[in-house]
Amino acid sequence: MAWFYLIIAGIFEVGWPVGLRLAQNSNQKMLGIAIAIICMVFSGILLYIAQKSIPMGIAYAVWTGIGIVGTFLVGVVWFNEPNSFASYCGIILILSGVVVLKFSNISVN
């Protein structure tokens, strides 16, 4: 169950940069800030819960990895942010590292 909480925390980790990006539009400033704050709170709480069963270093690396990959993909898909073959290679390396960390600690619930 801890890994489930960690994955959801990572998804919320994506939400706060998206909220800040939305806040850059003057029509959505308050909504964007509200989304960012809500996502920060839920992300932090769920990370806290996950760290009760998952070692801190692994939990933090996986949490930030999900945040990095998710934020990059949201930026490319919804905000038309620049990307390149090299940036996708970097994202694949980060994602690979997260997968290795997950399986390196397989005995943790």
C-alpha positions as CSV (number, residue, x, y, z in Angstrom):
1,M,0.0,0.0,0.0
2,A,2.9,2.3,0.7
3,W,4.0,2.2,-3.0
4,F,0.4,3.1,-4.0
5,Y,0.6,6.2,-1.7
6,L,4.0,7.1,-3.1
7,I,2.8,6.9,-6.7
8,I,-0.2,9.1,-5.9
9,A,2.1,11.5,-4.1
10,G,4.2,11.7,-7.3
11,I,1.2,12.5,-9.4
12,F,0.3,15.3,-7.0
13,E,3.9,16.4,-7.3
14,V,3.2,17.0,-11.0
15,G,0.1,19.1,-10.1
16,W,1.9,22.0,-8.3
17,P,4.2,23.1,-11.2
18,V,1.1,22.8,-13.5
19,G,-0.8,25.0,-11.1
20,L,2.0,27.6,-11.0
21,R,2.1,27.5,-14.9
22,L,-1.7,28.1,-15.0
23,A,-1.2,31.0,-12.5
24,Q,1.0,32.7,-15.1
25,N,-2.2,33.4,-17.1
26,S,-3.8,36.4,-15.5
27,N,-7.3,34.9,-15.9
28,Q,-6.4,31.8,-14.0
29,K,-4.0,33.2,-11.4
30,M,-6.0,32.3,-8.2
31,L,-7.1,29.0,-9.6
32,G,-3.6,28.1,-10.5
33,I,-2.2,29.1,-7.1
34,A,-5.0,27.1,-5.4
35,I,-4.2,24.0,-7.5
36,A,-0.5,24.3,-6.6
37,I,-1.1,24.6,-2.9
38,I,-3.6,21.7,-2.8
39,C,-1.2,19.5,-4.8
40,M,1.7,20.4,-2.5
41,V,-0.2,19.5,0.6
42,F,-1.5,16.2,-0.7
43,S,1.9,15.3,-2.2
44,G,3.6,16.0,1.1
45,I,1.1,14.1,3.2
46,L,1.2,11.0,0.9
47,L,5.0,11.1,0.8
48,Y,5.0,11.2,4.6
49,I,2.7,8.2,4.8
50,A,4.7,6.2,2.2
51,Q,7.9,6.8,4.1
52,K,6.6,4.9,7.1
53,S,7.3,1.7,5.1
54,I,9.7,2.8,2.3
55,P,13.2,4.0,3.1
56,M,13.4,7.8,2.9
57,G,16.1,7.9,0.1
58,I,14.2,5.5,-2.2
59,A,10.8,7.2,-1.5
60,Y,12.2,10.6,-2.2
61,A,14.0,9.5,-5.4
62,V,10.9,7.8,-6.7
63,W,8.7,10.8,-5.7
64,T,10.9,13.3,-7.5
65,G,11.4,11.0,-10.5
66,I,7.6,10.8,-11.0
67,G,7.4,14.5,-10.6
68,I,10.2,15.2,-13.1
69,V,8.9,12.8,-15.8
70,G,5.2,13.8,-15.3
71,T,5.9,17.5,-15.3
72,F,8.1,17.2,-18.5
73,L,5.4,15.2,-20.3
74,V,2.6,17.6,-19.2
75,G,4.7,20.5,-20.4
76,V,5.3,19.0,-23.8
77,V,1.7,17.7,-24.3
78,W,-0.4,20.5,-22.9
79,F,1.8,23.6,-22.9
80,N,3.7,22.9,-26.1
81,E,7.1,23.3,-24.3
82,P,10.2,22.6,-26.3
83,N,11.6,19.1,-26.4
84,S,14.2,17.1,-28.2
85,F,15.5,13.6,-28.7
86,A,18.1,14.3,-26.0
87,S,15.5,15.4,-23.5
88,Y,13.5,12.2,-24.1
89,C,16.7,10.2,-23.6
90,G,17.2,12.0,-20.3
91,I,13.6,11.3,-19.2
92,I,14.1,7.6,-20.1
93,L,17.2,7.5,-17.9
94,I,15.3,9.1,-15.0
95,L,12.4,6.7,-15.4
96,S,14.9,3.7,-15.6
97,G,16.5,4.8,-12.4
98,V,13.1,5.0,-10.7
99,V,12.3,1.5,-11.9
100,V,15.6,0.1,-10.6
101,L,15.1,1.7,-7.2
102,K,11.6,0.2,-7.0
103,F,12.9,-3.3,-7.7
104,S,16.1,-2.9,-5.6
105,N,13.9,-2.7,-2.5
106,I,11.4,-5.4,-3.5
107,S,11.0,-6.8,0.1
108,V,9.4,-3.5,1.3
109,N,5.6,-3.6,1.3
